[in-house]
Amino acid sequence: MRKKTLLGLAVTCGLLGLPLLVGAHPGGLDAAGCHHNNSTGMYECHQGVHKGTVYASKDEMEKGVTGRPLESTDRAIDAEQKAKDRAATEKADLRKTRAEKKADKEKATAEQKVENTKAERDKTDATAKAEAKAEKKKAKAEEKAAKKKAKAEAKAAKEKAKAEEKAAR
């Protein structure tokens, strides 16, 4: 019984320790000793004939396309990250440019409103001045007409008085 327990313990430890000895990879390897790396999008081989090689896809490996060394994936990841950073920067620059254009457009609209308000005010002021000038001219004309009327009435009264005086003689 003791031998069976020791044997069972040895087998269990061996099975548990085996992945550490062979360098198991999270996600598991296929029959070729490779797997698809989701973070890089590449097909990486860690065991077997293609050990230490990276392919764009499993199909490329199976077709016999020459792969890259596995270590170069760090450079590929760096290049991918740089491309993502560049794209993010370009996107941010595009947003900034759009925001600036929108702000410039809003500023131009506000300036146009101010100009329109000034023009309207100037027009109102000009109209008010013209009306005041017309009122002044009208008042002068009425005053002149009143003077002429008074003068004519005085002259008519004088002539009437003369005619009455003549008639009375």
C-alpha atoms as a printed R data frame, in Angstrom:
    type eleno elety resid chain resno       x       y       z
1   ATOM     1    CA   MET     A     1   0.000   0.000   0.000
2   ATOM     2    CA   ARG     A     2   2.826   2.343   0.848
3   ATOM     3    CA   LYS     A     3   4.416   1.774  -2.567
4   ATOM     4    CA   LYS     A     4   1.149   2.647  -4.339
5   ATOM     5    CA   THR     A     5   0.819   5.874  -2.350
6   ATOM     6    CA   LEU     A     6   4.411   6.853  -3.135
7   ATOM     7    CA   LEU     A     7   3.962   5.923  -6.769
8   ATOM     8    CA   GLY     A     8   0.711   7.928  -6.971
9   ATOM     9    CA   LEU     A     9   2.404  10.896  -5.308
10  ATOM    10    CA   ALA     A    10   5.358  10.678  -7.700
11  ATOM    11    CA   VAL     A    11   3.077  10.502 -10.746
12  ATOM    12    CA   THR     A    12   1.001  13.435  -9.481
13  ATOM    13    CA   CYS     A    13   4.106  15.554  -8.810
14  ATOM    14    CA   GLY     A    14   5.502  14.556 -12.170
15  ATOM    15    CA   LEU     A    15   2.344  15.589 -13.976
16  ATOM    16    CA   LEU     A    16   2.135  18.854 -12.092
17  ATOM    17    CA   GLY     A    17   5.823  19.623 -12.552
18  ATOM    18    CA   LEU     A    18   5.996  18.582 -16.204
19  ATOM    19    CA   PRO     A    19   4.691  21.872 -17.594
20  ATOM    20    CA   LEU     A    20   7.384  23.743 -15.665
21  ATOM    21    CA   LEU     A    21  10.079  21.528 -17.117
22  ATOM    22    CA   VAL     A    22   8.951  21.823 -20.727
23  ATOM    23    CA   GLY     A    23   8.101  25.574 -20.519
24  ATOM    24    CA   ALA     A    24   4.406  25.362 -21.156
25  ATOM    25    CA   HIS     A    25   2.793  28.396 -22.664
26  ATOM    26    CA   PRO     A    26  -0.508  29.854 -21.470
27  ATOM    27    CA   GLY     A    27  -3.267  29.083 -23.903
28  ATOM    28    CA   GLY     A    28  -1.768  25.740 -24.878
29  ATOM    29    CA   LEU     A    29   0.154  24.639 -27.939
30  ATOM    30    CA   ASP     A    30  -1.176  22.711 -30.898
31  ATOM    31    CA   ALA     A    31   0.324  19.530 -32.346
32  ATOM    32    CA   ALA     A    32   3.055  21.558 -34.097
33  ATOM    33    CA   GLY     A    33   4.068  23.141 -30.770
34  ATOM    34    CA   CYS     A    34   2.621  26.530 -31.792
35  ATOM    35    CA   HIS     A    35  -0.281  28.830 -30.858
36  ATOM    36    CA   HIS     A    36  -1.999  32.013 -32.014
37  ATOM    37    CA   ASN     A    37  -0.916  34.970 -29.821
38  ATOM    38    CA   ASN     A    38  -3.962  37.236 -29.475
39  ATOM    39    CA   SER     A    39  -1.958  40.225 -28.266
40  ATOM    40    CA   THR     A    40   0.331  40.298 -31.324
41  ATOM    41    CA   GLY     A    41  -1.981  38.568 -33.792
42  ATOM    42    CA   MET     A    42   0.910  36.274 -34.780
43  ATOM    43    CA   TYR     A    43   1.271  32.460 -34.859
44  ATOM    44    CA   GLU     A    44   4.194  31.630 -32.530
45  ATOM    45    CA   CYS     A    45   6.010  28.318 -32.287
46  ATOM    46    CA   HIS     A    46   7.660  27.327 -28.995
47  ATOM    47    CA   GLN     A    47   8.305  23.613 -29.605
48  ATOM    48    CA   GLY     A    48   8.869  21.164 -32.409
49  ATOM    49    CA   VAL     A    49  10.409  21.718 -35.837
50  ATOM    50    CA   HIS     A    50   9.414  25.381 -35.952
51  ATOM    51    CA   LYS     A    51  10.534  26.206 -32.383
52  ATOM    52    CA   GLY     A    52  11.486  29.889 -31.930
53  ATOM    53    CA   THR     A    53   9.729  31.036 -35.113
54  ATOM    54    CA   VAL     A    54   6.829  33.427 -35.684
55  ATOM    55    CA   TYR     A    55   4.434  33.378 -38.650
56  ATOM    56    CA   ALA     A    56   1.643  35.676 -39.723
57  ATOM    57    CA   SER     A    57  -0.717  32.690 -39.634
58  ATOM    58    CA   LYS     A    58  -0.803  28.920 -39.234
59  ATOM    59    CA   ASP     A    59  -1.477  28.639 -42.967
60  ATOM    60    CA   GLU     A    60   1.847  30.354 -43.739
61  ATOM    61    CA   MET     A    61   3.704  27.886 -41.511
62  ATOM    62    CA   GLU     A    62   1.965  24.943 -43.154
63  ATOM    63    CA   LYS     A    63   2.732  26.297 -46.664
64  ATOM    64    CA   GLY     A    64   6.436  26.493 -45.779
65  ATOM    65    CA   VAL     A    65   6.739  30.289 -45.762
66  ATOM    66    CA   THR     A    66   9.880  31.358 -43.907
67  ATOM    67    CA   GLY     A    67   9.012  32.782 -40.506
68  ATOM    68    CA   ARG     A    68  10.802  35.341 -38.350
69  ATOM    69    CA   PRO     A    69  12.708  34.543 -35.184
70  ATOM    70    CA   LEU     A    70  10.446  34.663 -32.104
71  ATOM    71    CA   GLU     A    71  12.537  37.389 -30.457
72  ATOM    72    CA   SER     A    72  11.653  39.830 -33.243
73  ATOM    73    CA   THR     A    73   8.057  39.870 -32.036
74  ATOM    74    CA   ASP     A    74   9.099  42.393 -29.392
75  ATOM    75    CA   ARG     A    75  10.128  44.722 -32.194
76  ATOM    76    CA   ALA     A    76   6.879  43.972 -33.998
77  ATOM    77    CA   ILE     A    77   4.959  44.750 -30.825
78  ATOM    78    CA   ASP     A    78   6.949  47.989 -30.415
79  ATOM    79    CA   ALA     A    79   6.260  48.915 -34.037
80  ATOM    80    CA   GLU     A    80   2.584  48.069 -33.572
81  ATOM    81    CA   GLN     A    81   2.462  50.174 -30.386
82  ATOM    82    CA   LYS     A    82   4.222  53.042 -32.134
83  ATOM    83    CA   ALA     A    83   1.713  52.798 -34.973
84  ATOM    84    CA   LYS     A    84  -1.153  52.839 -32.478
85  ATOM    85    CA   ASP     A    85   0.407  55.816 -30.681
86  ATOM    86    CA   ARG     A    86   0.860  57.609 -33.999
87  ATOM    87    CA   ALA     A    87  -2.747  56.908 -34.936
88  ATOM    88    CA   ALA     A    88  -3.935  58.169 -31.541
89  ATOM    89    CA   THR     A    89  -1.836  61.316 -31.930
90  ATOM    90    CA   GLU     A    90  -3.177  61.892 -35.427
91  ATOM    91    CA   LYS     A    91  -6.716  61.377 -34.156
92  ATOM    92    CA   ALA     A    92  -6.120  63.844 -31.321
93  ATOM    93    CA   ASP     A    93  -4.603  66.334 -33.770
94  ATOM    94    CA   LEU     A    94  -7.618  65.911 -36.045
95  ATOM    95    CA   ARG     A    95  -9.988  66.537 -33.132
96  ATOM    96    CA   LYS     A    96  -7.951  69.598 -32.143
97  ATOM    97    CA   THR     A    97  -8.032  70.929 -35.698
98  ATOM    98    CA   ARG     A    98 -11.792  70.390 -35.913
99  ATOM    99    CA   ALA     A    99 -12.312  72.097 -32.560
100 ATOM   100    CA   GLU     A   100 -10.167  75.043 -33.673
101 ATOM   101    CA   LYS     A   101 -12.103  75.334 -36.934
102 ATOM   102    CA   LYS     A   102 -15.388  75.231 -35.029
103 ATOM   103    CA   ALA     A   103 -14.141  77.884 -32.596
104 ATOM   104    CA   ASP     A   104 -12.973  80.073 -35.498
105 ATOM   105    CA   LYS     A   105 -16.349  79.674 -37.202
106 ATOM   106    CA   GLU     A   106 -18.192  80.575 -33.992
107 ATOM   107    CA   LYS     A   107 -15.893  83.575 -33.515
108 ATOM   108    CA   ALA     A   108 -16.551  84.738 -37.082
109 ATOM   109    CA   THR     A   109 -20.293  84.326 -36.536
110 ATOM   110    CA   ALA     A   110 -20.120  86.366 -33.323
111 ATOM   111    CA   GLU     A   111 -18.065  89.063 -35.059
112 ATOM   112    CA   GLN     A   112 -20.600  89.172 -37.895
113 ATOM   113    CA   LYS     A   113 -23.415  89.596 -35.362
114 ATOM   114    CA   VAL     A   114 -21.524  92.477 -33.744
115 ATOM   115    CA   GLU     A   115 -20.995  94.109 -37.156
116 ATOM   116    CA   ASN     A   116 -24.664  93.661 -38.023
117 ATOM   117    CA   THR     A   117 -25.690  95.190 -34.695
118 ATOM   118    CA   LYS     A   118 -23.368  98.165 -35.258
119 ATOM   119    CA   ALA     A   119 -24.720  98.653 -38.786
120 ATOM   120    CA   GLU     A   120 -28.299  98.487 -37.503
121 ATOM   121    CA   ARG     A   121 -27.493 100.994 -34.764
122 ATOM   122    CA   ASP     A   122 -25.809 103.325 -37.274
123 ATOM   123    CA   LYS     A   123 -28.823 103.020 -39.560
124 ATOM   124    CA   THR     A   124 -31.169 103.814 -36.671
125 ATOM   125    CA   ASP     A   125 -29.000 106.793 -35.684
126 ATOM   126    CA   ALA     A   126 -28.943 108.067 -39.278
127 ATOM   127    CA   THR     A   127 -32.727 107.688 -39.523
128 ATOM   128    CA   ALA     A   128 -33.202 109.552 -36.247
129 ATOM   129    CA   LYS     A   129 -30.899 112.376 -37.429
130 ATOM   130    CA   ALA     A   130 -32.723 112.615 -40.757
131 ATOM   131    CA   GLU     A   131 -36.101 112.749 -38.970
132 ATOM   132    CA   ALA     A   132 -34.837 115.437 -36.597
133 ATOM   133    CA   LYS     A   133 -33.519 117.469 -39.534
134 ATOM   134    CA   ALA     A   134 -36.845 117.094 -41.358
135 ATOM   135    CA   GLU     A   135 -38.747 118.212 -38.228
136 ATOM   136    CA   LYS     A   136 -36.482 121.261 -37.934
137 ATOM   137    CA   LYS     A   137 -37.043 122.181 -41.590
138 ATOM   138    CA   LYS     A   138 -40.780 121.693 -41.177
139 ATOM   139    CA   ALA     A   139 -40.824 123.919 -38.094
140 ATOM   140    CA   LYS     A   140 -38.875 126.635 -39.965
141 ATOM   141    CA   ALA     A   141 -41.218 126.382 -42.940
142 ATOM   142    CA   GLU     A   142 -44.264 126.637 -40.660
143 ATOM   143    CA   GLU     A   143 -42.720 129.617 -38.873
144 ATOM   144    CA   LYS     A   144 -41.958 131.308 -42.200
145 ATOM   145    CA   ALA     A   145 -45.495 130.584 -43.446
146 ATOM   146    CA   ALA     A   146 -46.953 131.991 -40.204
147 ATOM   147    CA   LYS     A   147 -44.867 135.173 -40.588
148 ATOM   148    CA   LYS     A   148 -45.963 135.542 -44.208
149 ATOM   149    CA   LYS     A   149 -49.583 134.988 -43.210
150 ATOM   150    CA   ALA     A   150 -49.317 137.543 -40.415
151 ATOM   151    CA   LYS     A   151 -47.670 140.025 -42.773
152 ATOM   152    CA   ALA     A   152 -50.372 139.420 -45.398
153 ATOM   153    CA   GLU     A   153 -53.108 139.791 -42.788
154 ATOM   154    CA   ALA     A   154 -51.513 143.007 -41.562
155 ATOM   155    CA   LYS     A   155 -51.243 144.307 -45.113
156 ATOM   156    CA   ALA     A   156 -54.862 143.300 -45.820
157 ATOM   157    CA   ALA     A   157 -55.994 145.012 -42.625
158 ATOM   158    CA   LYS     A   158 -54.068 148.142 -43.595
159 ATOM   159    CA   GLU     A   159 -55.586 148.123 -47.064
160 ATOM   160    CA   LYS     A   160 -59.037 147.564 -45.626
161 ATOM   161    CA   ALA     A   161 -58.532 150.435 -43.238
162 ATOM   162    CA   LYS     A   162 -57.396 152.643 -46.141
163 ATOM   163    CA   ALA     A   163 -60.379 151.560 -48.211
164 ATOM   164    CA   GLU     A   164 -62.732 152.296 -45.318
165 ATOM   165    CA   GLU     A   165 -61.097 155.646 -44.755
166 ATOM   166    CA   LYS     A   166 -61.438 156.434 -48.417
167 ATOM   167    CA   ALA     A   167 -65.036 155.325 -48.422
168 ATOM   168    CA   ALA     A   168 -65.722 157.430 -45.333
169 ATOM   169    CA   ARG     A   169 -64.458 160.573 -46.995
